[in-house]
Amino acid sequence: MVKTFLPGDLPTMKVIDDIYSKLSENVLKEIQGEQLQCKYKNDAIFLDTKEKIKTFLLSKNFYEYKFNEEGNFYQDLIYLHGNIKVDNLLSGNTDSEEIKVFLRKYPKEEYGKEYDILETGYKGKKISEIRQQENDSFPESAEYQLIKKAFDYGKIHADDRNSILNAMDVPVCPYCNMNYTMKYGKERNAADIDHFYIKSRYPQYALCLYNFVPACPVCNSKLKGKKDTTRQTHVFPHEESYGKEAEFEILNLIELSSGKSEKAELKLINHGNNPKIDNSVETFKINELYDFHSSYAKDLLDKVWIYNDSYMEELKRFISEKSEDIKGIKDIKELIFGRDEPEEIYARKSLGKLRMDLLRQLGVYE
């Protein structure tokens, strides 16, 4: 929903540098003597030194490091739509574009062994049934096993986890912009670390600094869970936000004004019909969560009615005589409704986006 606005020097902070120096050494020990290769912007790279590993783990565009097993047959299989039948994959007789894409990516002439496994053990089943088995029965290549072992999230100690979150300095969950995720005590932090690219499907990114999103436990565990999110399908908080492309609005202003309704109907309107915003709104149940804050919207609307233009002019004349700091209507508005803030500021406040969107809708701010 909102951007994280991480410190620009985050990767070079001493606490981060120390943690990732240690992590890089541990990863190198796991792959010592093994050939772990990836591509970065079409250039082949071997992760065979601490420096190369650390560069990858601290990269802002970590997702451009493409590993051979990123297109793992079985991982892609279990993330197909749950209603797809294995028989359709085997026959190739289908109108489903999703199946066609999968078959093009994994042609039978190259993946005969994998299709034989499906034929023998999974014929007649749906993907949802296979997914329930957590794919433990699927064979994994030696390289894929090495990736999971080398980049195991368990390598991060709990104290290091809190240090990373505190260094990121994101006080409010960027997914919901509701729940605080701030530091408390000496070293603790109320946030969860959400892996934007989930560990189960993208184990190669499990330790990447910029794959970590400080999130509230509700958004991370209860709403997102194991749902697959990528930069192509969802809004990525380290790079994007809903901004003015999607804004909260009170849908029933006329009914509220006429007294025909007492409850404000809130909805996040996706002005540009951006599918990534739609997916994020659905994943994190934004409209359902914000229905709880209809009273906040109603109170704000009542305040706007009370402090109308004529009342503002009276206040301006009265207050300007008492204070040199209050010079115009905008000063009065900010005194009553709070400052007209850019996203960099309101993203750090609970319900900051809701407040600014509604104040713009109600004509308080442009």
Sequence and secondary structure as in RCSB ss.txt:
>XXXX:A:sequence
MVKTFLPGDLPTMKVIDDIYSKLSENVLKEIQGEQLQCKYKNDAIFLDTKEKIKTFLLSKNFYEYKFNEEGNFYQ
DLIYLHGNIKVDNLLSGNTDSEEIKVFLRKYPKEEYGKEYDILETGYKGKKISEIRQQENDSFPESAEYQLIKKA
FDYGKIHADDRNSILNAMDVPVCPYCNMNYTMKYGKERNAADIDHFYIKSRYPQYALCLYNFVPACPVCNSKLKG
KKDTTRQTHVFPHEESYGKEAEFEILNLIELSSGKSEKAELKLINHGNNPKIDNSVETFKINELYDFHSSYAKDL
LDKVWIYNDSYMEELKRFISEKSEDIKGIKDIKELIFGRDEPEEIYARKSLGKLRMDLLRQLGVYE
>XXXX:A:secstr
       TTGGGSHHHHHHHHHHHHHHHHHHTTS  EEEETTEEEE  SHHHHHHHHT TTGGGEEEGGGG HHH
HHHTS TT BHHHHHH     HHHHHHHHHS TTT HHHHHHHHHHTTT BHHHHHTTTTTTS   HHHHHHHHH
T GGGS HHHHHHHHHHHT  B TTTS SB  EETTTEES EEEESS TTT GGGTT GGGEEEE HIIIIIIIT
T    TTTS  TTT   TTTEEEEETTHHHHHHTS SS  EEEEETT  HHHHHHHHHTTHHHHHGGGHHHHHHH
HHHHHHT HHHHHHHHHHHHHH SS  SHHHHHHHHH     HHHHTTSTTHHHHHHHHHHTTS  
